[in-house]
Amino acid sequence: MSEVTSGDVITGLLFQAGGGLILGFAAGYAVKKMVKIAILILGLLTVGLLILSYYGIITVNWDKLALLVERAISGAQATTASIQAFALASIPFAGAFTAGFIVGFKYG
């Protein structure tokens, strides 16, 4: 059985942190691009509705549209809050599990 050195533990932690950093950067970059595209599409849709409404082609119930947007925003906020709660609940468990695993592996 080989012994685990402190260099091996640090290397593993740095590898996990580096992987998390790279994946987090990639996810953040992708989400930012998707949000920009979504905002552009929503803006074009709104301008299109305004133009069609101005020329009398369609009639838009702006109160209902505003209500739908408010519901979508509140739903997104609730989802964000639940994701944050899950992430915060997982961090202590993962940290404690990793620390316990390393100590148990070192002294076991």
N, C-alpha and C positions, 0 to 999 in steps of 0.2 A: 504494500500500500504506500503510495507516495504522500509526502507531506505537502500541505498547502502553505505557501509562504505569503507574507504580507504583500509582496509585489503582485502575486497572483490575484489577491482580493482586490487591490486597487485597480489593477488592469481590468478586471471584470466590471467593477463599478464604473470606471471611465468608459468602457465599451457600452454599457447600458445607457449611461448619461449621453454619450455621443450619439448613439442610435436614436434615443428619444429626441435629442436636439434636432437631428436631421429630419426625422419623421414629422416632428412638430413644425419645423420650418416649411417642409413641403406641404403639409396640411393647411397651415396658415396662408401660404402663398396661393394655394388652389382656392381656398374659401374666399379670399379677398378678390380674386379674379371672377369667381362665380357671382359674388355680390355685386361687383361692378356691372357685369353683364345683365343681371336681374334688374338692377336699377335702370339701366339703359332701356331694357325692354319695357318695363313699367312706365317709364317716362314717355317712350314712343307711343305706347298704348293710350296713355292719358291724353297726349297731344292729338292722337287720331280721334279719340272720342270727342274732344273739344271741337275739332274741325267738323266732324260729322254732325255734331249737335248745332254748331253755328249755322251750317247750311240747311238745317231742318231735315236732314236725312234720317236722323234718329233722335229719340228723346231719352235723355239719361236722367235717372233718378239719383241725383248726387247724394242725397241723404242716405239712401240704401247703400250706395257705393262706399261712402265714408264709414258706415257701420260695418260693412264687410272688411274694410281695411283695418279698422280698430280691433275687430275680433281676431284677424290674422296676426296683428302685432301682439295682442295679449296672449294668444296661443304660443307664439314664438318666445315670448318672455317666460311663460310657464315652462316651456321645454328647456330653455336655457337654465332656468333655476334648478330644474330637476337634474340636468347634466352636471351643473356645478356641485350640487349636493352629493351626487354619486362620486364625482371625482375627489371631492374632499373626504368622503368616507373611505374611499379606496386607498388614498395616500398613506394614512397611518397604518392600515393593515399591511400594505405592501412593504412599507419600511420596517415594521416590526417583524414581519415574516422573513425578510431578507437578513436583518440583523440576527435574528434567532437562528436562521439556517447557517450563517457564517460562523457564529460562535459555536453552535452544535457541531458543525463540520470540523472546526479547528480543534476542539477539545474532545470530540467523541472518539 
